[in-house]
Amino acid sequence: MTEELHMTAERLELDGVPCRVRVPQRAGAHPLLLMLHGYEGDEDVTWIFSRAAGAEWLIASPRAPLKAQTQQGYSWFNFEGGKTDPTTLQAALGYLDQFIAALKARYSVDDTRLVMLGFSQGASMAYAYMLAEPARLRGLVSLGGFIPGYLTKQIIPPLNGLPVLILHGTEDEVIAVAIARKNRDLLMAHGAQVTYFEEAVGHRVGAGGMRLLTQWLAERL
């Protein structure tokens, strides 16, 4: 994608949510790429991944609802004893639904082509959304992410070939690659169409992962 496309984005508030949005120039209903940042991040830190999305995508990157418990940046949910707090995660799912509704009220969005992309904790949110409402998604991207542990112990719905892309660093010092492998196997066992890619990087996405992300997103159009 060109640097111009990557940089051209509105900064605004939708229904009280600070966000960045890139709107396609063509008319008609647009596929939606919703990008969710990680712990201590904000709507700007995930914008680097917009480089991978073609001009057809309406891209939105919202700020998470909570201040991180470290008081640096923002968080989708809290951690209690090192584990995901289900109450704040559930509230964040409602927050995402309201944000998506606000996007649809302002822009022309194709309901059948919603892809969620999350980095780290943002991937956890995308996974939680998928497991709650798999039929609403055209695909999911996990970048250095994990499925919250308590969700893996609940009944997982049939995923019916839902495309999932998992990119994870073998040297990830925050979320061990073994977790990504377990998530891959779990999702495949429940019918997801998983594309899995490891790269010798830490808690980030390398060049090979970015190339695969670009290709995978193009295939969702």
HELIX and SHEET records of a PDB file:
HELIX    1   1 GLU A    3  MET A    7  1                                   5    
HELIX    2   2 TRP A   47  ALA A   52  5                                   6    
HELIX    3   3 PRO A   86  ARG A  106  1                                  21    
HELIX    4   4 GLN A  121  ALA A  132  1                                  12    
HELIX    5   5 PRO A  134  ARG A  136  5                                   3    
HELIX    6   6 GLY A  149  THR A  152  1                                   4    
HELIX    7   7 VAL A  177  ALA A  189  1                                  13    
HELIX    8   8 ALA A  207  GLU A  219  1                                  13    
SHEET    1   A 8 GLU A  10  LEU A  14  0                                        
SHEET    2   A 8 VAL A  17  ARG A  22 -1                                        
SHEET    3   A 8 LEU A  58  PRO A  62 -1                                        
SHEET    4   A 8 HIS A  30  LEU A  36  1                                        
SHEET    5   A 8 VAL A 109  PHE A 119  1                                        
SHEET    6   A 8 GLY A 139  LEU A 143  1                                        
SHEET    7   A 8 PRO A 163  GLY A 169  1                                        
SHEET    8   A 8 GLN A 193  GLU A 199  1                                        
SHEET    1   B 2 LEU A  66  LYS A  67  0                                        
SHEET    2   B 2 TYR A  74  SER A  75 -1                                        
SHEET    1   C 2 PHE A  79  GLU A  80  0                                        
SHEET    2   C 2 LYS A  83  THR A  84 -1                                        
END                                                                             
